[in-house]
Amino acid sequence: MTVDPFAGSPDFATLYGGATSPLSPRMASQLWTTAIYFADTYADADVSDLLRRELPPIARRMADDVWRERFVVCFEALATRLARAGSHRVSLRRAPARRWRCIWSSTRLRPG
């Protein structure tokens, strides 16, 4: 998913402007832009070494190409959910385990 954040951005004021929204429109926009940035930056296999250098030392040993691909997919999924305002319908207290399951499976570690 390659998206130009300056052209065709979702209307976050409409999507997240309601009183019941857990995110402000500005926060949703910033999170979306950052997710797009990470997904686009690390989509190429050529930048695997760059990503590994930016990770904490303990995580570097698990950062192979399969992990990098899953890392990118997670940020693409996050950007898509933010653009569709789908995440505001789920309680944020219950959401983290489901939202970040892709990261747990990509590191080959299991919670608990």
N, C-alpha and C positions, 0 to 999 in steps of 0.2 A: 504494500500500500504506500505509494509515493504521493504525498499531498503537499502542495505549496501552501504553507500556513497563511500566506498573505492573500491568496486568491481562492475563493470558494470555501472559506472557513465557515463552520456552523455558526448560527446565530445564538450565541451563548446567552445573551440577554433574554431571549424568548425561552430557551430551553431551561435555564436555571434561574430565572427571575422571580419565581413564585416564592411565597412565604414559607412553604414547606420543603423547599429544596435544601439539602444538606451542604451544597456548595454554592458559593457566590458565582455569578457569571464570570468574573475576572479569574477566580481560582480554577474554574472548569476550563477556561481558555488557556491558562498557563499550563495546567496539567496536560491538556490535549496537545499543545505545541511541543512540550517536552517529550511526550510519548512518541510523537511523530519524529522528532529529532533523533531520539535513541534508535527507533526502528530503522530510519533511513541511514543513519551513520554506521550502524553495525550490521547492515544487511549483507554487505560484501564480505566474502571470505578473506579478502586482502587485509581487512582491518582486525582480524582475530588477535594478532599480537598487540595492537593498540588496546583492545578491550581487556586482554589479560593483564597488561601493565597497570590498568586503572583499577583492577579488582584488588581487594585485600589479599595478602599472601596466602592465607588459608583457603581462599576460594579459587586461586589460580590453577591448582592441580585438577580441578573438576571442569575447567573452562575449555572443553574441546569444541569441535565444530558443531556437534549435535547440540550441545548446551547453548552455543551462540545462536543457533537457529531458533531454539525454543525461547531464548531471551528476546529475540526480535519479535517472535509471534506473540509473546505476552504483551509487549508494548503496542503492537498493532491492535490487539484485542482491546486493550485499555483505551486507545485512541478512538476506536470504533464505538465502544460503549459510551464514552464521553460525548461523542458527536451525536449519538442517538438519545442521549439523556436517559439511558436504560438503567444506570447504576443508582439513580436517586430513588428508585422504587423499593430497594432492598435496604433493610436496616444496616447501617454501617457497623454496628456492633456484631452482627452475625456474618457479615460479608467476608472478612479477610481470609478465612480458611478456603473458601470456594474461589475467591479471586486470585489467590496466589498459588493455587495447586500446581499450575504449570511451572512455577519456579521450583517448587519442592521436587517435582518429578524430573526436572531438567538437571538438578544437582545430584540426583540419585540418592538423596537423603529422604528420610521419612520423618514427619513431625512426631514428637512423643517418644 
